[in-house]
Structure formats: C-alpha cells, structure tokens
Amino acid sequence: MKTMTCKSLGGPCEQKLSAGSWDEMVQTMTKHVMEKHPETAKAMEKMHNEDPKRWGRETKPKWEATPET
Ligand SMILES: [Zn+2]
C-alpha cells in the first residue's frame, strides 16, 4: 500500500488516499475528486481531453517516489 494526499495528486485538499497499485490510485483519486471536488474533476477532465497522458506523466513519478507502507 502507498498513501498520498489529494493535494500531491493534483487536488485541492489534504485528504490521504491509499491504494495498492497505481491503477487503483487513479481510480481512488478519480472517485474522490468526483465526490468532493466537482470543479477539480471538471478541470481534470478538460486536461485529460487535451492531453490524456499529462496527469499521469506529472503524477506517477510522485507515486513511484512514495514509499510502500
Ligand atoms: Zn481532495
């Protein structure tokens, strides 16, 4: 398991999110922003439509740098 904050994943709050894999973290974060930050979800969707790989490119290295717990 790795734990990252919403903020380190590009979101606006400090909530901790845990996942066992990168794919799971993407899903967890997506669900979190859709529930808690509709504006961020919209901005992320727009970013995804413009460049689908950008969020992963910017965020996955942080995931990889996070130690396993
Ligand atoms: Zn959040």
N, CA, C, O and the ligand as a Tripos MOL2 file, in Angstrom:
@<TRIPOS>MOLECULE
protein
  277   275    70     0     0
PROTEIN
NO_CHARGES

@<TRIPOS>ATOM
      1 N           0.8300   -1.2090    0.0000 N.3       1 MET1
      2 CA          0.0000    0.0000    0.0000 C.3       1 MET1
      3 C           0.8630    1.2560    0.0000 C.2       1 MET1
      4 O           1.9230    1.3020    0.6240 O.2       1 MET1
      5 N           0.3960    2.2530   -0.6980 N.am      2 LYS2
      6 CA          1.0260    3.5580   -0.6280 C.3       2 LYS2
      7 C          -0.0600    4.5810   -0.3060 C.2       2 LYS2
      8 O          -1.2130    4.4360   -0.7120 O.2       2 LYS2
      9 N           0.3330    5.6120    0.4290 N.am      3 THR3
     10 CA         -0.6100    6.6610    0.7880 C.3       3 THR3
     11 C          -0.1040    7.9970    0.2510 C.2       3 THR3
     12 O           1.0430    8.3820    0.4780 O.2       3 THR3
     13 N          -0.9670    8.6810   -0.4530 N.am      4 MET4
     14 CA         -0.6400   10.0120   -0.9680 C.3       4 MET4
     15 C          -1.7800   10.9420   -0.5800 C.2       4 MET4
     16 O          -2.8760   10.4870   -0.2500 O.2       4 MET4
     17 N          -1.5220   12.2380   -0.6200 N.am      5 THR5
     18 CA         -2.6070   13.1660   -0.3350 C.3       5 THR5
     19 C          -3.2660   13.5820   -1.6460 C.2       5 THR5
     20 O          -2.6680   13.5400   -2.7210 O.2       5 THR5
     21 N          -4.5090   13.9780   -1.5050 N.am      6 CYS6
     22 CA         -5.2510   14.5360   -2.6300 C.3       6 CYS6
     23 C          -4.4100   15.6230   -3.3150 C.2       6 CYS6
     24 O          -4.3260   15.6950   -4.5410 O.2       6 CYS6
     25 N          -3.7970   16.4570   -2.4830 N.am      7 LYS7
     26 CA         -3.0120   17.5830   -2.9950 C.3       7 LYS7
     27 C          -1.8450   17.1320   -3.8790 C.2       7 LYS7
     28 O          -1.5890   17.7090   -4.9360 O.2       7 LYS7
     29 N          -1.1460   16.0890   -3.4240 N.am      8 SER8
     30 CA          0.0020   15.6380   -4.2080 C.3       8 SER8
     31 C          -0.4350   14.9920   -5.5200 C.2       8 SER8
     32 O           0.3710   14.8000   -6.4290 O.2       8 SER8
     33 N          -1.7230   14.6580   -5.6040 N.am      9 LEU9
     34 CA         -2.2550   14.0780   -6.8330 C.3       9 LEU9
     35 C          -2.9160   15.1480   -7.7070 C.2       9 LEU9
     36 O          -3.5850   14.8280   -8.6900 O.2       9 LEU9
     37 N          -2.7260   16.3970   -7.3470 N.am     10 GLY10
     38 CA         -3.2570   17.4680   -8.1700 C.3      10 GLY10
     39 C          -4.5750   18.0240   -7.6750 C.2      10 GLY10
     40 O          -5.1600   18.8980   -8.3170 O.2      10 GLY10
     41 N          -5.0560   17.5250   -6.5290 N.am     11 GLY11
     42 CA         -6.3200   18.0050   -5.9810 C.3      11 GLY11
     43 C          -6.1130   19.1240   -4.9820 C.2      11 GLY11
     44 O          -4.9790   19.5150   -4.7050 O.2      11 GLY11
     45 N          -7.2030   19.6380   -4.4420 N.am     12 PRO12
     46 CA         -7.1360   20.8140   -3.5750 C.3      12 PRO12
     47 C          -7.1070   20.5340   -2.0720 C.2      12 PRO12
     48 O          -6.9280   21.4840   -1.3110 O.2      12 PRO12
     49 N          -7.2700   19.3080   -1.5920 N.am     13 CYS13
     50 CA         -7.3280   19.1090   -0.1460 C.3      13 CYS13
     51 C          -6.2190   18.1820    0.3430 C.2      13 CYS13
     52 O          -5.4410   17.6500   -0.4480 O.2      13 CYS13
     53 N          -6.1640   17.9990    1.6620 N.am     14 GLU14
     54 CA         -5.0710   17.2250    2.2660 C.3      14 GLU14
     55 C          -5.5090   15.8120    2.6300 C.2      14 GLU14
     56 O          -4.7960   15.1110    3.3480 O.2      14 GLU14
     57 N          -6.6510   15.3910    2.1550 N.am     15 GLN15
     58 CA         -7.1140   14.0410    2.4890 C.3      15 GLN15
     59 C          -6.1310   12.9780    2.0070 C.2      15 GLN15
     60 O          -5.5980   13.0560    0.9000 O.2      15 GLN15
     61 N          -5.9050   11.9850    2.8620 N.am     16 LYS16
     62 CA         -4.9950   10.8990    2.4950 C.3      16 LYS16
     63 C          -5.7580    9.8300    1.7200 C.2      16 LYS16
     64 O          -6.8590    9.4300    2.0970 O.2      16 LYS16
     65 N          -5.1480    9.3810    0.6310 N.am     17 LEU17
     66 CA         -5.7400    8.3350   -0.1900 C.3      17 LEU17
     67 C          -4.7330    7.1910   -0.2820 C.2      17 LEU17
     68 O          -3.5480    7.4110   -0.5310 O.2      17 LEU17
     69 N          -5.2210    5.9720   -0.0780 N.am     18 SER18
     70 CA         -4.3390    4.8070   -0.1190 C.3      18 SER18
     71 C          -4.7500    3.8730   -1.2450 C.2      18 SER18
     72 O          -5.9320    3.7420   -1.5620 O.2      18 SER18
     73 N          -3.7550    3.2270   -1.8450 N.am     19 ALA19
     74 CA         -4.0410    2.2590   -2.8910 C.3      19 ALA19
     75 C          -2.8810    1.2810   -2.9960 C.2      19 ALA19
     76 O          -1.7550    1.5800   -2.5970 O.2      19 ALA19
     77 N          -3.1780    0.1190   -3.5360 N.am     20 GLY20
     78 CA         -2.1730   -0.9230   -3.6620 C.3      20 GLY20
     79 C          -1.4290   -0.8900   -4.9870 C.2      20 GLY20
     80 O          -0.3930   -1.5370   -5.1400 O.2      20 GLY20
     81 N          -1.9560   -0.1390   -5.9400 N.am     21 SER21
     82 CA         -1.2870   -0.0330   -7.2320 C.3      21 SER21
     83 C          -1.6000    1.3420   -7.8220 C.2      21 SER21
     84 O          -2.5090    2.0420   -7.3750 O.2      21 SER21
     85 N          -0.8270    1.6980   -8.8240 N.am     22 TRP22
     86 CA         -1.0440    2.9950   -9.4840 C.3      22 TRP22
     87 C          -2.4470    3.0660  -10.0860 C.2      22 TRP22
     88 O          -3.1380    4.0750   -9.9450 O.2      22 TRP22
     89 N          -2.8680    1.9810  -10.7640 N.am     23 ASP23
     90 CA         -4.2050    1.9850  -11.3780 C.3      23 ASP23
     91 C          -5.2960    2.1890  -10.3330 C.2      23 ASP23
     92 O          -6.2690    2.9110  -10.5500 O.2      23 ASP23
     93 N          -5.1010    1.5250   -9.1820 N.am     24 GLU24
     94 CA         -6.0780    1.6720   -8.1080 C.3      24 GLU24
     95 C          -6.0730    3.1100   -7.5760 C.2      24 GLU24
     96 O          -7.1250    3.6610   -7.2520 O.2      24 GLU24
     97 N          -4.8770    3.7130   -7.4890 N.am     25 MET25
     98 CA         -4.7940    5.0950   -7.0190 C.3      25 MET25
     99 C          -5.5050    6.0410   -7.9820 C.2      25 MET25
    100 O          -6.1870    6.9720   -7.5550 O.2      25 MET25
    101 N          -5.3450    5.7990   -9.2770 N.am     26 VAL26
    102 CA         -6.0280    6.6370  -10.2750 C.3      26 VAL26
    103 C          -7.5400    6.5580  -10.0510 C.2      26 VAL26
    104 O          -8.2370    7.5720  -10.0750 O.2      26 VAL26
    105 N          -8.0330    5.3390   -9.8350 N.am     27 GLN27
    106 CA         -9.4750    5.1690   -9.6040 C.3      27 GLN27
    107 C          -9.9210    5.8270   -8.3040 C.2      27 GLN27
    108 O         -10.9620    6.4820   -8.2500 O.2      27 GLN27
    109 N          -9.1050    5.6410   -7.2410 N.am     28 THR28
    110 CA         -9.4420    6.2200   -5.9390 C.3      28 THR28
    111 C          -9.4750    7.7460   -6.0290 C.2      28 THR28
    112 O         -10.3870    8.3920   -5.5120 O.2      28 THR28
    113 N          -8.4800    8.2990   -6.6830 N.am     29 MET29
    114 CA         -8.4160    9.7580   -6.8220 C.3      29 MET29
    115 C          -9.5690   10.2780   -7.6840 C.2      29 MET29
    116 O         -10.1730   11.3050   -7.3710 O.2      29 MET29
    117 N          -9.8650    9.5670   -8.7600 N.am     30 THR30
    118 CA        -10.9610    9.9880   -9.6400 C.3      30 THR30
    119 C         -12.2750   10.0240   -8.8660 C.2      30 THR30
    120 O         -13.0450   10.9790   -8.9660 O.2      30 THR30
    121 N         -12.5170    8.9580   -8.0860 N.am     31 LYS31
    122 CA        -13.7370    8.8800   -7.2940 C.3      31 LYS31
    123 C         -13.7680   10.0140   -6.2650 C.2      31 LYS31
    124 O         -14.7990   10.6560   -6.0650 O.2      31 LYS31
    125 N         -12.6260   10.2480   -5.6190 N.am     32 HIS32
    126 CA        -12.5410   11.3020   -4.6000 C.3      32 HIS32
    127 C         -12.8350   12.6790   -5.1970 C.2      32 HIS32
    128 O         -13.6280   13.4340   -4.6350 O.2      32 HIS32
    129 N         -12.2240   13.0070   -6.2980 N.am     33 VAL33
    130 CA        -12.4820   14.3500   -6.8540 C.3      33 VAL33
    131 C         -13.9110   14.4790   -7.3780 C.2      33 VAL33
    132 O         -14.5030   15.5570   -7.3140 O.2      33 VAL33
    133 N         -14.4610   13.3850   -7.8930 N.am     34 MET34
    134 CA        -15.8380   13.4860   -8.3770 C.3      34 MET34
    135 C         -16.8140   13.7100   -7.2190 C.2      34 MET34
    136 O         -17.8090   14.4220   -7.3550 O.2      34 MET34
    137 N         -16.5030   13.0830   -6.0700 N.am     35 GLU35
    138 CA        -17.3770   13.2470   -4.9100 C.3      35 GLU35
    139 C         -17.1640   14.5770   -4.1920 C.2      35 GLU35
    140 O         -18.1210   15.2280   -3.7740 O.2      35 GLU35
    141 N         -15.8890   14.9730   -4.0530 N.am     36 LYS36
    142 CA        -15.5630   16.1110   -3.1790 C.3      36 LYS36
    143 C         -15.2540   17.3980   -3.9210 C.2      36 LYS36
    144 O         -15.4950   18.4900   -3.4080 O.2      36 LYS36
    145 N         -14.7320   17.2750   -5.1030 N.am     37 HIS37
    146 CA        -14.2850   18.4750   -5.8140 C.3      37 HIS37
    147 C         -14.7640   18.4600   -7.2560 C.2      37 HIS37
    148 O         -13.9760   18.2290   -8.1730 O.2      37 HIS37
    149 N         -16.0500   18.7050   -7.4590 N.am     38 PRO38
    150 CA        -16.5700   18.6630   -8.8440 C.3      38 PRO38
    151 C         -15.8410   19.6210   -9.7920 C.2      38 PRO38
    152 O         -15.6840   19.3340  -10.9780 O.2      38 PRO38
    153 N         -15.4010   20.7560   -9.2580 N.am     39 GLU39
    154 CA        -14.6890   21.7090  -10.1180 C.3      39 GLU39
    155 C         -13.3470   21.1350  -10.5710 C.2      39 GLU39
    156 O         -12.9560   21.2690  -11.7310 O.2      39 GLU39
    157 N         -12.6520   20.4920   -9.6300 N.am     40 THR40
    158 CA        -11.3660   19.8650   -9.9620 C.3      40 THR40
    159 C         -11.5820   18.7270  -10.9510 C.2      40 THR40
    160 O         -10.7950   18.5390  -11.8780 O.2      40 THR40
    161 N         -12.6540   17.9730  -10.7450 N.am     41 ALA41
    162 CA        -12.9580   16.8700  -11.6560 C.3      41 ALA41
    163 C         -13.1520   17.4000  -13.0710 C.2      41 ALA41
    164 O         -12.6980   16.7990  -14.0440 O.2      41 ALA41
    165 N         -13.8340   18.5340  -13.1630 N.am     42 LYS42
    166 CA        -14.0630   19.1380  -14.4800 C.3      42 LYS42
    167 C         -12.7460   19.5900  -15.1220 C.2      42 LYS42
    168 O         -12.5000   19.3640  -16.3070 O.2      42 LYS42
    169 N         -11.9090   20.2360  -14.3030 N.am     43 ALA43
    170 CA        -10.6180   20.7120  -14.8070 C.3      43 ALA43
    171 C          -9.7520   19.5350  -15.2470 C.2      43 ALA43
    172 O          -9.0550   19.6050  -16.2590 O.2      43 ALA43
    173 N          -9.8080   18.4410  -14.4610 N.am     44 MET44
    174 CA         -9.0050   17.2640  -14.8080 C.3      44 MET44
    175 C          -9.5180   16.6090  -16.0850 C.2      44 MET44
    176 O          -8.7410   16.1160  -16.9030 O.2      44 MET44
    177 N         -10.8440   16.6120  -16.2420 N.am     45 GLU45
    178 CA        -11.4270   16.0320  -17.4440 C.3      45 GLU45
    179 C         -10.9910   16.8360  -18.6810 C.2      45 GLU45
    180 O         -10.6740   16.2760  -19.7310 O.2      45 GLU45
    181 N         -10.9890   18.1510  -18.5190 N.am     46 LYS46
    182 CA        -10.5760   19.0240  -19.6140 C.3      46 LYS46
    183 C          -9.1110   18.7560  -19.9620 C.2      46 LYS46
    184 O          -8.7530   18.6280  -21.1320 O.2      46 LYS46
    185 N          -8.2720   18.6740  -18.9270 N.am     47 MET47
    186 CA         -6.8610   18.4040  -19.1220 C.3      47 MET47
    187 C          -6.6820   17.0500  -19.8150 C.2      47 MET47
    188 O          -5.8460   16.8900  -20.7040 O.2      47 MET47
    189 N          -7.4940   16.0820  -19.3800 N.am     48 HIS48
    190 CA         -7.3940   14.7400  -19.9560 C.3      48 HIS48
    191 C          -7.7760   14.7620  -21.4360 C.2      48 HIS48
    192 O          -7.1630   14.0740  -22.2530 O.2      48 HIS48
    193 N          -8.7840   15.5510  -21.7710 N.am     49 ASN49
    194 CA         -9.2060   15.6230  -23.1660 C.3      49 ASN49
    195 C          -8.1520   16.2890  -24.0450 C.2      49 ASN49
    196 O          -7.9950   15.9540  -25.2190 O.2      49 ASN49
    197 N          -7.4260   17.2510  -23.4420 N.am     50 GLU50
    198 CA         -6.3890   17.9460  -24.2100 C.3      50 GLU50
    199 C          -5.1340   17.0930  -24.3550 C.2      50 GLU50
    200 O          -4.5040   17.0620  -25.4120 O.2      50 GLU50
    201 N          -4.7870   16.4020  -23.2730 N.am     51 ASP51
    202 CA         -3.5750   15.5730  -23.2700 C.3      51 ASP51
    203 C          -3.7690   14.4300  -22.2720 C.2      51 ASP51
    204 O          -3.4720   14.5800  -21.0870 O.2      51 ASP51
    205 N          -4.2670   13.2960  -22.7520 N.am     52 PRO52
    206 CA         -4.6330   12.1970  -21.8530 C.3      52 PRO52
    207 C          -3.4980   11.6900  -20.9700 C.2      52 PRO52
    208 O          -3.7480   11.0980  -19.9200 O.2      52 PRO52
    209 N          -2.2570   11.9150  -21.3870 N.am     53 LYS53
    210 CA         -1.1540   11.3640  -20.6080 C.3      53 LYS53
    211 C          -0.5530   12.3660  -19.6210 C.2      53 LYS53
    212 O           0.3130   12.0080  -18.8230 O.2      53 LYS53
    213 N          -1.0060   13.6080  -19.6740 N.am     54 ARG54
    214 CA         -0.3450   14.6350  -18.8830 C.3      54 ARG54
    215 C          -0.4220   14.3830  -17.3800 C.2      54 ARG54
    216 O           0.5910   14.4610  -16.6840 O.2      54 ARG54
    217 N          -1.6180   14.0800  -16.8760 N.am     55 TRP55
    218 CA         -1.7740   13.8930  -15.4280 C.3      55 TRP55
    219 C          -0.8880   12.7520  -14.9280 C.2      55 TRP55
    220 O          -0.2250   12.8690  -13.8970 O.2      55 TRP55
    221 N          -0.8870   11.6610  -15.6680 N.am     56 GLY56
    222 CA         -0.0560   10.5200  -15.2790 C.3      56 GLY56
    223 C           1.4210   10.8480  -15.3370 C.2      56 GLY56
    224 O           2.2020   10.4310  -14.4820 O.2      56 GLY56
    225 N           1.7930   11.6050  -16.3640 N.am     57 ARG57
    226 CA          3.1990   11.9810  -16.5340 C.3      57 ARG57
    227 C           3.6650   12.8210  -15.3620 C.2      57 ARG57
    228 O           4.7940   12.6770  -14.8930 O.2      57 ARG57
    229 N           2.7840   13.7050  -14.8890 N.am     58 GLU58
    230 CA          3.1560   14.5970  -13.7940 C.3      58 GLU58
    231 C           3.0130   13.9280  -12.4300 C.2      58 GLU58
    232 O           3.7300   14.2680  -11.4900 O.2      58 GLU58
    233 N           2.0980   12.9900  -12.3260 N.am     59 THR59
    234 CA          1.7380   12.4520  -11.0110 C.3      59 THR59
    235 C           2.3550   11.0950  -10.7180 C.2      59 THR59
    236 O           2.6580   10.7950   -9.5630 O.2      59 THR59
    237 N           2.5480   10.2670  -11.7390 N.am     60 LYS60
    238 CA          3.0800    8.9310  -11.4900 C.3      60 LYS60
    239 C           4.4740    8.9470  -10.8430 C.2      60 LYS60
    240 O           4.7400    8.1140   -9.9770 O.2      60 LYS60
    241 N           5.3630    9.8580  -11.2290 N.am     61 PRO61
    242 CA          6.6660    9.8870  -10.5340 C.3      61 PRO61
    243 C           6.5290   10.1170   -9.0300 C.2      61 PRO61
    244 O           7.3340    9.6050   -8.2510 O.2      61 PRO61
    245 N           5.5210   10.8790   -8.6190 N.am     62 LYS62
    246 CA          5.2970   11.0950   -7.1830 C.3      62 LYS62
    247 C           4.8400    9.8000   -6.5280 C.2      62 LYS62
    248 O           5.2580    9.4680   -5.4190 O.2      62 LYS62
    249 N           3.9750    9.0730   -7.2320 N.am     63 TRP63
    250 CA          3.5380    7.7570   -6.7410 C.3      63 TRP63
    251 C           4.7620    6.8480   -6.5720 C.2      63 TRP63
    252 O           4.9180    6.1780   -5.5510 O.2      63 TRP63
    253 N           5.6110    6.8400   -7.5790 N.am     64 GLU64
    254 CA          6.7690    5.9510   -7.5340 C.3      64 GLU64
    255 C           7.7530    6.3550   -6.4500 C.2      64 GLU64
    256 O           8.4740    5.5130   -5.9140 O.2      64 GLU64
    257 N           7.7840    7.6500   -6.1260 N.am     65 ALA65
    258 CA          8.6970    8.1370   -5.0900 C.3      65 ALA65
    259 C           8.1370    7.9190   -3.6820 C.2      65 ALA65
    260 O           8.8560    8.0730   -2.6960 O.2      65 ALA65
    261 N           6.8630    7.5640   -3.5920 N.am     66 THR66
    262 CA          6.2290    7.3460   -2.2890 C.3      66 THR66
    263 C           6.6000    5.9630   -1.7640 C.2      66 THR66
    264 O           6.4340    4.9690   -2.4720 O.2      66 THR66
    265 N           7.1000    5.8880   -0.5340 N.am     67 PRO67
    266 CA          7.4750    4.5600   -0.0130 C.3      67 PRO67
    267 C           6.2640    3.6820    0.2690 C.2      67 PRO67
    268 O           5.1990    4.1790    0.6350 O.2      67 PRO67
    269 N           6.4300    2.3910    0.1000 N.am     68 GLU68
    270 CA          5.3930    1.4100    0.4580 C.3      68 GLU68
    271 C           5.1800    1.4210    1.9660 C.2      68 GLU68
    272 O           6.1350    1.5480    2.7340 O.2      68 GLU68
    273 N           3.9440    1.2900    2.3810 N.am     69 THR69
    274 CA          3.6860    1.2120    3.8230 C.3      69 THR69
    275 C           2.9560   -0.0870    4.1380 C.2      69 THR69
    276 O           2.6410   -0.3530    5.2980 O.2      69 THR69
    277 ZN         -9.4820   16.1790   -2.0540 Zn       70 ZN70
@<TRIPOS>BOND
     1     1     2 1
     2     2     3 1
     3     3     4 2
     4     3     5 am
     5     5     6 1
     6     6     7 1
     7     7     8 2
     8     7     9 am
     9     9    10 1
    10    10    11 1
    11    11    12 2
    12    11    13 am
    13    13    14 1
    14    14    15 1
    15    15    16 2
    16    15    17 am
    17    17    18 1
    18    18    19 1
    19    19    20 2
    20    19    21 am
    21    21    22 1
    22    22    23 1
    23    23    24 2
    24    23    25 am
    25    25    26 1
    26    26    27 1
    27    27    28 2
    28    27    29 am
    29    29    30 1
    30    30    31 1
    31    31    32 2
    32    31    33 am
    33    33    34 1
    34    34    35 1
    35    35    36 2
    36    35    37 am
    37    37    38 1
    38    38    39 1
    39    39    40 2
    40    39    41 am
    41    41    42 1
    42    42    43 1
    43    43    44 2
    44    43    45 am
    45    45    46 1
    46    46    47 1
    47    47    48 2
    48    47    49 am
    49    49    50 1
    50    50    51 1
    51    51    52 2
    52    51    53 am
    53    53    54 1
    54    54    55 1
    55    55    56 2
    56    55    57 am
    57    57    58 1
    58    58    59 1
    59    59    60 2
    60    59    61 am
    61    61    62 1
    62    62    63 1
    63    63    64 2
    64    63    65 am
    65    65    66 1
    66    66    67 1
    67    67    68 2
    68    67    69 am
    69    69    70 1
    70    70    71 1
    71    71    72 2
    72    71    73 am
    73    73    74 1
    74    74    75 1
    75    75    76 2
    76    75    77 am
    77    77    78 1
    78    78    79 1
    79    79    80 2
    80    79    81 am
    81    81    82 1
    82    82    83 1
    83    83    84 2
    84    83    85 am
    85    85    86 1
    86    86    87 1
    87    87    88 2
    88    87    89 am
    89    89    90 1
    90    90    91 1
    91    91    92 2
    92    91    93 am
    93    93    94 1
    94    94    95 1
    95    95    96 2
    96    95    97 am
    97    97    98 1
    98    98    99 1
    99    99   100 2
   100    99   101 am
   101   101   102 1
   102   102   103 1
   103   103   104 2
   104   103   105 am
   105   105   106 1
   106   106   107 1
   107   107   108 2
   108   107   109 am
   109   109   110 1
   110   110   111 1
   111   111   112 2
   112   111   113 am
   113   113   114 1
   114   114   115 1
   115   115   116 2
   116   115   117 am
   117   117   118 1
   118   118   119 1
   119   119   120 2
   120   119   121 am
   121   121   122 1
   122   122   123 1
   123   123   124 2
   124   123   125 am
   125   125   126 1
   126   126   127 1
   127   127   128 2
   128   127   129 am
   129   129   130 1
   130   130   131 1
   131   131   132 2
   132   131   133 am
   133   133   134 1
   134   134   135 1
   135   135   136 2
   136   135   137 am
   137   137   138 1
   138   138   139 1
   139   139   140 2
   140   139   141 am
   141   141   142 1
   142   142   143 1
   143   143   144 2
   144   143   145 am
   145   145   146 1
   146   146   147 1
   147   147   148 2
   148   147   149 am
   149   149   150 1
   150   150   151 1
   151   151   152 2
   152   151   153 am
   153   153   154 1
   154   154   155 1
   155   155   156 2
   156   155   157 am
   157   157   158 1
   158   158   159 1
   159   159   160 2
   160   159   161 am
   161   161   162 1
   162   162   163 1
   163   163   164 2
   164   163   165 am
   165   165   166 1
   166   166   167 1
   167   167   168 2
   168   167   169 am
   169   169   170 1
   170   170   171 1
   171   171   172 2
   172   171   173 am
   173   173   174 1
   174   174   175 1
   175   175   176 2
   176   175   177 am
   177   177   178 1
   178   178   179 1
   179   179   180 2
   180   179   181 am
   181   181   182 1
   182   182   183 1
   183   183   184 2
   184   183   185 am
   185   185   186 1
   186   186   187 1
   187   187   188 2
   188   187   189 am
   189   189   190 1
   190   190   191 1
   191   191   192 2
   192   191   193 am
   193   193   194 1
   194   194   195 1
   195   195   196 2
   196   195   197 am
   197   197   198 1
   198   198   199 1
   199   199   200 2
   200   199   201 am
   201   201   202 1
   202   202   203 1
   203   203   204 2
   204   203   205 am
   205   205   206 1
   206   206   207 1
   207   207   208 2
   208   207   209 am
   209   209   210 1
   210   210   211 1
   211   211   212 2
   212   211   213 am
   213   213   214 1
   214   214   215 1
   215   215   216 2
   216   215   217 am
   217   217   218 1
   218   218   219 1
   219   219   220 2
   220   219   221 am
   221   221   222 1
   222   222   223 1
   223   223   224 2
   224   223   225 am
   225   225   226 1
   226   226   227 1
   227   227   228 2
   228   227   229 am
   229   229   230 1
   230   230   231 1
   231   231   232 2
   232   231   233 am
   233   233   234 1
   234   234   235 1
   235   235   236 2
   236   235   237 am
   237   237   238 1
   238   238   239 1
   239   239   240 2
   240   239   241 am
   241   241   242 1
   242   242   243 1
   243   243   244 2
   244   243   245 am
   245   245   246 1
   246   246   247 1
   247   247   248 2
   248   247   249 am
   249   249   250 1
   250   250   251 1
   251   251   252 2
   252   251   253 am
   253   253   254 1
   254   254   255 1
   255   255   256 2
   256   255   257 am
   257   257   258 1
   258   258   259 1
   259   259   260 2
   260   259   261 am
   261   261   262 1
   262   262   263 1
   263   263   264 2
   264   263   265 am
   265   265   266 1
   266   266   267 1
   267   267   268 2
   268   267   269 am
   269   269   270 1
   270   270   271 1
   271   271   272 2
   272   271   273 am
   273   273   274 1
   274   274   275 1
   275   275   276 2
@<TRIPOS>SUBSTRUCTURE
     1 MET1         2 RESIDUE 1 A MET
     2 LYS2         6 RESIDUE 1 A LYS
     3 THR3        10 RESIDUE 1 A THR
     4 MET4        14 RESIDUE 1 A MET
     5 THR5        18 RESIDUE 1 A THR
     6 CYS6        22 RESIDUE 1 A CYS
     7 LYS7        26 RESIDUE 1 A LYS
     8 SER8        30 RESIDUE 1 A SER
     9 LEU9        34 RESIDUE 1 A LEU
    10 GLY10       38 RESIDUE 1 A GLY
    11 GLY11       42 RESIDUE 1 A GLY
    12 PRO12       46 RESIDUE 1 A PRO
    13 CYS13       50 RESIDUE 1 A CYS
    14 GLU14       54 RESIDUE 1 A GLU
    15 GLN15       58 RESIDUE 1 A GLN
    16 LYS16       62 RESIDUE 1 A LYS
    17 LEU17       66 RESIDUE 1 A LEU
    18 SER18       70 RESIDUE 1 A SER
    19 ALA19       74 RESIDUE 1 A ALA
    20 GLY20       78 RESIDUE 1 A GLY
    21 SER21       82 RESIDUE 1 A SER
    22 TRP22       86 RESIDUE 1 A TRP
    23 ASP23       90 RESIDUE 1 A ASP
    24 GLU24       94 RESIDUE 1 A GLU
    25 MET25       98 RESIDUE 1 A MET
    26 VAL26      102 RESIDUE 1 A VAL
    27 GLN27      106 RESIDUE 1 A GLN
    28 THR28      110 RESIDUE 1 A THR
    29 MET29      114 RESIDUE 1 A MET
    30 THR30      118 RESIDUE 1 A THR
    31 LYS31      122 RESIDUE 1 A LYS
    32 HIS32      126 RESIDUE 1 A HIS
    33 VAL33      130 RESIDUE 1 A VAL
    34 MET34      134 RESIDUE 1 A MET
    35 GLU35      138 RESIDUE 1 A GLU
    36 LYS36      142 RESIDUE 1 A LYS
    37 HIS37      146 RESIDUE 1 A HIS
    38 PRO38      150 RESIDUE 1 A PRO
    39 GLU39      154 RESIDUE 1 A GLU
    40 THR40      158 RESIDUE 1 A THR
    41 ALA41      162 RESIDUE 1 A ALA
    42 LYS42      166 RESIDUE 1 A LYS
    43 ALA43      170 RESIDUE 1 A ALA
    44 MET44      174 RESIDUE 1 A MET
    45 GLU45      178 RESIDUE 1 A GLU
    46 LYS46      182 RESIDUE 1 A LYS
    47 MET47      186 RESIDUE 1 A MET
    48 HIS48      190 RESIDUE 1 A HIS
    49 ASN49      194 RESIDUE 1 A ASN
    50 GLU50      198 RESIDUE 1 A GLU
    51 ASP51      202 RESIDUE 1 A ASP
    52 PRO52      206 RESIDUE 1 A PRO
    53 LYS53      210 RESIDUE 1 A LYS
    54 ARG54      214 RESIDUE 1 A ARG
    55 TRP55      218 RESIDUE 1 A TRP
    56 GLY56      222 RESIDUE 1 A GLY
    57 ARG57      226 RESIDUE 1 A ARG
    58 GLU58      230 RESIDUE 1 A GLU
    59 THR59      234 RESIDUE 1 A THR
    60 LYS60      238 RESIDUE 1 A LYS
    61 PRO61      242 RESIDUE 1 A PRO
    62 LYS62      246 RESIDUE 1 A LYS
    63 TRP63      250 RESIDUE 1 A TRP
    64 GLU64      254 RESIDUE 1 A GLU
    65 ALA65      258 RESIDUE 1 A ALA
    66 THR66      262 RESIDUE 1 A THR
    67 PRO67      266 RESIDUE 1 A PRO
    68 GLU68      270 RESIDUE 1 A GLU
    69 THR69      274 RESIDUE 1 A THR
    70 ZN70       277 GROUP 0 **** ****
